[in-house]
Amino acid sequence: MSKPPFTPGPWRAADNHGCRQIKAKKSGEHKQGQWYYEVACTPGLSDDDEDKANARLIAAAPDLHEALDWLLACVLADPASEVHPDDKEERLILACGAARTALAKANGQ
């Protein structure tokens, strides 16, 4: 899997005066609970539930990207490779777990 060109995750959504900021942790040393970079901000829609859902989806983007990357690597693996079929199945199960976790984050669960 290649390193994505966007700000690495994890990202989280936080309320900020009527809109939702999506923030990423600064790399390197930091105190627990501190978030530094704003990577996006929702507009503060009149439908607050929809606005929160949009922010959660944006915040889950790095997790969704990683899960899809992992799933594609498993599905498109060269059948002639030296990876034992049991290993491929186990990797696919783990990749599906990552996808479920990312979708749960996007859905606010």
N, C-alpha and C positions, 0 to 999 in steps of 0.2 A: 504494500500500500504506500502510495506517495504522500508526501506532506502537502496538505491543502494550502492554497494561496491566501486563505482568509485567516482572521484572528483565531487562534486555537481556542477550543472550549476548555472547561465548561463555561457556558453562558447561563445567566439567570435573568429573570424579569423582576423589576422592582417598581413600585408605584412612585411617581414623582409629579406632584402638582397637576393632576388631571391627565397625565399621559403615563405610559409605562416605558421605562428605560430598560434596555437589554444591555447587560454589562458582562465583561469578561475579566477574569483575574489577571493581574499583571504577573508576568513570568518572573522567576527569581524569588527572593525572600519576601514574605508578606505575613501579616498577622492574620490568624484565622478569622473569617467573616468579612474581610475587607475585599471589596471589588473595585476595580480601578477604571478600566476602559469602557466607555459607552460605545457600543457597536451599532446600536439602532435605537429608535424611539418611536412608539406608536403615536398616532395623532390625538388620542383621547376622544374616541368616537362617542356619540350620544348613547349607543348601546354598550354599556360598561362590560357586560359579559362577553360580547364579541371582541371588544378591545383587549380584555384579559386573555382570551383565547388566541388572538393574533400574537400577543406578546409571548405566550407560552410556545407557540409554534416557532417563532423566530428564535427564541432561546434554545430550542431543541435542535436547531439546524446543524450544529457541529456533530451532535450525537447521531442524527439521522444520516448525515454524510458518511460518518465512520461505519455505521451499520450497513449501509448500502454498498460501500466500498468492500467491506468484509464479505458480504453475501455474494457480490459479483466475483470476487476472487475465489470463493468456494465453488460456485456454479460453473465458472468458466475455466477452472483448473484443467491443465493439460492431462488428459486421461493416460498419456504415456509417461507421466512423471513418476518419480519414485515414491510418491506419497501413498502410503498404504490405504486401501479403501476405508478401513475402519477409522483411520485418522481423518479422512475427508468428511466422513459422516459426523464425527465428533466436532470438527471445526464448523460444519454447517449448523449443527445444533446450537453451538455457542454463538454463531453469527445471528441465528434466528432469535436467540435470547437477547442479544444486543439490540436487534431491531424492535423487539417487543418493549424493551426498556425505554428506547428513544421515543417510540409512539406513545407510551404511557406518560412520559415527560411532556410531550407536545399536547396531550389531552388533559393535563393537569391532574393526573392520578399518582 
